[in-house]
Structures are given as structure tokens and as C-alpha cells.
Amino acid sequence: MNKLLICIVAGMTTGMGNGSVFGATLMCFLGRGKFEDWGGAPNALNFHPATFTGFVDWVMIVFGVAFVIIMVLALAKHEQLEAAASR
């Protein structure tokens, strides 16, 4: 359980950080757009993918989940290699 928690924390932190950088890069390339589509909407509108903030929030969640999966797979492979080396 401890290893899974570490994978979740490290994966979500790294992945969501990369997702926010991806969103900032999109903003730089595409432009900011209209102010009402930029963000700051109350409640669930923050996650509406038609707004820029909602899109970036979803990208951050997807990147976070992807990095958690990568961390779990990497840790499983590492444990296999460690077990084989200790024989």
C-alpha cells in the first residue's frame, strides 16, 4: 500500500505539473482568447472542456493518471529486476 501511495503522489504531482506546462504552451501558441473563456468560472464550469481552463484541467488529470500508470509499471519492473538480482 505504501508503494502505491508513493506512485499516486509522485505520478499525479509530476503528471499534473506537466499538464499545466502543456496548457501554458497552448496559451502561448494559440493566444488567450476571450476573457469569459479563460477561466475563473464557478463550480463545475471549471472542468467544462469547452473553456480553456476546463481543457487544461482535463489535460492535467489525464497526464496525472498516465504518469501514475507509468510509475506503477516502472516500480513493478524494478521489483522484478531486484528479485532476479538477489537470487
C-alpha positions in Angstrom: 0.0 0.0 0.0 2.8 2.4 0.8 4.4 1.9 -2.6 1.1 2.5 -4.3 0.6 5.7 -2.4 4.1 6.9 -3.4 3.3 6.1 -7.0 0.0 8.0 -6.9 1.5 11.1 -5.2 4.6 11.2 -7.4 2.7 10.4 -10.6 -0.1 12.9 -10.1 2.3 15.6 -9.0 4.6 15.1 -12.0 1.9 14.5 -14.5 -0.3 17.4 -13.5 2.7 19.6 -13.5 3.5 18.6 -17.0 -0.2 19.0 -17.9 -0.1 22.6 -16.7 3.0 23.3 -18.7 1.3 21.9 -21.7 -1.7 24.2 -21.1 0.7 27.2 -20.7 2.3 26.3 -24.0 -1.1 26.1 -25.7 -1.9 29.5 -24.3 1.3 30.9 -25.8 0.8 29.4 -29.2 -3.0 29.9 -29.5 -3.5 33.1 -27.6 -5.6 33.8 -24.6 -9.0 34.1 -26.3 -12.0 35.8 -24.9 -11.8 36.6 -21.2 -15.0 34.7 -20.4 -13.5 31.5 -21.8 -10.2 31.9 -20.0 -11.3 30.6 -16.6 -12.5 31.6 -13.2 -15.9 30.2 -13.8 -17.7 29.0 -10.6 -18.1 25.3 -9.6 -18.3 22.6 -12.3 -17.7 25.1 -15.2 -14.0 25.0 -14.3 -14.0 21.4 -15.7 -16.0 22.2 -18.8 -13.7 21.2 -21.7 -15.1 24.0 -24.0 -13.3 26.6 -21.8 -9.6 26.9 -21.8 -9.3 26.3 -18.1 -11.6 23.2 -18.3 -9.5 21.8 -21.1 -6.2 22.4 -19.2 -7.8 20.9 -16.1 -8.7 17.7 -18.0 -5.3 17.6 -19.6 -3.7 17.8 -16.2 -5.9 15.0 -14.9 -5.1 12.8 -17.9 -1.4 13.5 -17.7 -1.5 12.7 -13.9 -3.3 9.4 -14.4 -0.8 8.5 -17.2 2.2 9.2 -15.0 0.7 7.1 -12.2 0.4 4.2 -14.6 3.9 4.7 -15.7 5.1 4.8 -12.1 3.3 1.6 -11.2 4.6 -0.2 -14.2 8.2 1.0 -13.6 8.0 0.0 -9.9 6.7 -3.4 -10.8 9.6 -3.9 -13.3 12.1 -2.7 -10.8 10.9 -5.1 -8.2 11.2 -8.0 -10.8 14.8 -7.0 -11.6 15.7 -6.7 -7.9 14.2 -10.1 -7.2 16.1 -11.6 -10.0 19.4 -10.0 -9.0 19.1 -11.1 -5.3 18.9 -14.8 -6.3 
